[in-house]
């Protein structure tokens, strides 16, 4: 809480040389500062009063969070994956080109805050039939 010597020195200085007018003036200034600080932080305090903690994630934002994580992953750059929220579960739909893309998409979705379970509906293309010669 700061320097203890400061907390002792300030009251002693006021007691030694402050007049009643000085203390009243300082009191008014202090009240104005508090009022301005309260006005400046009113919106922030209102938002904090509504905050439910880091684990309270609105369901509609789960879809957006997962989509953003998939979009920024280089391995998934050329893949279109649909993210469908089902409560706190996320369903991944689409076609991926290989197992690496599939596993990366699943891992990213599972690691997203608020996602409790990932339903995988991702498909991979069928391998071309081998030609007999």
Buried (B, 14 or more C-beta within 10 A) or exposed (E): EEEEEEEEEEEEEEEEEBEEEEEEEEEEEEEEEEEEEEEEEEEEEEEEEEEEEEEEBEEEEBBEBBBEBBEEBEBBEEBEBEBEBEEEBBBBBBEBEEEEBBBBBBEBBEEBEBBEEBEBEBEEEEEEEEEEE
